[in-house]
Amino acid sequence: MSPLGLPRLHLRLTDSTNARARELADAGAPHGTLVTAEEQSAGRGRQGRSWSAPAGSALLMSLVLRETGPLLPLAGGVAVCRAVGSQASVKWPNDVVVEQPDGRLAKLAGILVEGRPQDGWAVLGIGVNAAVDLASLPAELAPGGPRPAASLELAPDAIEPLLERLLIELERALGATDSETVAALTSLDALRGRHVEWAQGDGTADGIDGDGRLIVRGPEGTRERLLAGEVRLRR
């Protein structure tokens, strides 16, 4: 099995590293193929949201994976947290966040998994606000905005060493069993104990089960197990 990060395609500007990685996967690129970019013109997150970062300020990467498991987004979150430090935690199912002084969660990194299981590949896309100046972001992403972002506030030349650390942590996380991944999430779970809501109800987040589902305790003591979907913190 090829090591993660080889071969590597680095682009100054692309619409989306995930789009480029999907094309390479479709053409037979080996496991571990890495696409990185200085800037994206059409970066995406879950639910069709855009991913915005000034040029040269974020770690933007996508990996072609030929062997994957059902907890891939969660394993990616564990790897990012380990690479960036103890201040980060995982907001189920695929955001890495930092808690602000007022208790709100600011997004530091996003993870987007796309794939074609019938053809034996998946693409793991990760964007980390490594050197982002928060003042340069749209108002909705600024501190105090409706979707606040966080930044590691690194120098731009620290992005490449961060990528190297992340690839090491991804090797470790992707080699873990599902039970090891869930155990790692226990100490990294940003939602546990918080009041959340979704289209069909609301309750208190109470951990993640062995299948990667969010456990939510309802007001009457009921317990729901949610598949990946739109879950919001209730204000």
N, C-alpha and C positions, 0 to 999 in steps of 0.2 A: 504494500500500500504506500503510495507517495506521501511524503511529509506535507503537512499543511503549509501553503504559501509558495509551492513550486508546481508548475511554472507560475510566473506572475506577469500580469499585464497592468501597467500603470499609465493612467491617462490624465492629461492636464484638465480636460473638461469632457464630461459625458452626460447624457440625460440621466442615467441611473446605472450604478455598478451592478445591481441585480439584473437589469436587462441585458447587459453585456455578458454577465456570467451565465445567464440562461442560454444565450446564443452559443456560448462555448460548450456548455453541457450538452446541448442538442447536437453539436458537431463532434462529440466524443471526447471532450477534454477530460483528463484524468482526475481522480479524487485528489483534492488539495489545491486545485487550480485557484489562484487568487486574482481578483480584480480590485484595484484601488484607484482613487481619483483625487485630484486636488479640489475639484468642484463638481457639483451635479446641478443640471438645469431642471431636472424633473425627479428629484429624489422623492421616494414614497415611504409611508408607514402603513400601519394597518388601517382598515376602514377607509382606504383611499386618501388619507391625509397626506399633505406634502411634508417633506423634511427640508427645513431651511437652515443653511449655514453659509457664512461668507467664505469666499475662496481661500483655501489654505489654512482654515481654522478648525477643521474637523477631521477625525479619522473616518474615512469612508471606504468600506471594504465589503466584498462579497466572495464567498467561498463555494466552489463546486464540491459537493459531497456525494460519494457513491455508496456509502454505507451510513444510514441514518436510523434513528429511533423515534418513537412517538413523542418523546420529551425534548426534541431538538431545540425549540425556542427557549425552554427553561434552562437547558444545559448552556445555551449561549449566554443567558443572563447571569448564570453562576460564573462563567468564565470572565465576563466583563467586570463583574464586581471584584473578583480576585485580582484582575489586572490593574484596576484603577485605585483600589484601596478600601479601607474599612468604612468610609463614609457612605458608600453606595449600598443600595438594596434593590431587590427585584419587586416591581409592581406587576403582579400577574396580569396577563400571561407573558408579556415580552417587552416591558420597559425597565430600564435601570434608572433609579431616581435617588435624589438626595433630599433629606428632610430639612425644611427651612426652619428658622427660629420660631415662626408662628405655627408650626406643625404641618404646613402644607408640603406636598411632595412636588419637587421640581425635577423635570425630566433631564437626565444627563445623557442617556443613550437609548436608542431604539433598535429593535431586532425585527427583521422581516424574513420569514421562511416561505419560499415558493418552490414548487417542485413538480415533477411528473413521475410519481411512484411507479407507474407501469413501465417507464423507461429506465428506472433504476437510478434516478438522481434527484437531488434537492440542492437548492441554493440558500445559503445562510448569509443574509445581509445584515451588517452592523454599522451603525453610525454613532460616533461618540463626539460630544462637544468638548474637544480636547483643548483648543486654544481660542475658543469663541469669546469675543467681547460681548457680553450680554446687552450692553447699551446699543449694539448695532442690530439687534434683532427686532422684528415687528413687535408692536405694543402688546399683542396678545401673549407673546412668549417672554416678555420682560418680567422681572420680579413684581408681583402684585397683579399681573395680568391673569386672564382666565386659564391659560395653559403655560405656567411659568417653566422656563428652561433653567438648567444649571450648566456650569462649565468647570472643567478642571483648571482652567486659567494657566495652562502650560505655555511655554514659548513654542512657536511653530516648529522649531527644529527638534522638539521633543515628541512630535507625533510618530516619527519612525520608530524610536525606541519603545513607545507605547504599543505600536503594532507588533513588534517582536515579542513583548510580554504577553499580549493577548493571544497570539498564535500558540505560545507555549501553554497557556491556560486552556485554550480550546482543545488542544491535544489531550490534556488531562481530563477535561469535562466530557468530551465526546467518547472517551474510553471508559467512563464510569457506567455502572449498572443503573437501571431506573431507580432502584431503591437508594443508591448512593446519591443520585441527583436530587431526589426528594429530601433526603436527610440534609444535604447541603443547603437546600432552600429554607429549611426550618429557621436557621439563624439569619437568613437574608430576606425574609418575607416582609415586605413593606406594608402589606394590607392587613396582616393579622391584628385583630382587635379593633379595626376601623369599621365604621358603618359604610356599607356599600349598597348600591342599587343597580338594578338592571331592568330590562323591559318588563319582566314578569313579577318583580318584587324587590324587597330590600331586606337587609339583615346585617349581621356582624361577621366579617371574614374570620375564619377559624382554621386556617391552614390549607395545605394542598395534599390531596390523596395520592396513592400510588400510581394512579393513571394520569396524574398531572392536572386533575380537576380542582377548581377552587371550592372549598367547603365553606358554606355560609350558614350560620345559625340564625334561624328566624325568630321573630318576637315571641312566638309561642313555644320555643324550644325545638322546632322542627329543624332539620338539616337538609340543605340543598347542596347538590354537587354540580357545579357549572362547567360546561365545556368552554373552550376559548371563545370569547364573544365580547360584547361591549359592556364593561362593568365600570361604573363611575363611583368615586367617593361621594358620599352624601354630605352636603354642607349643613 
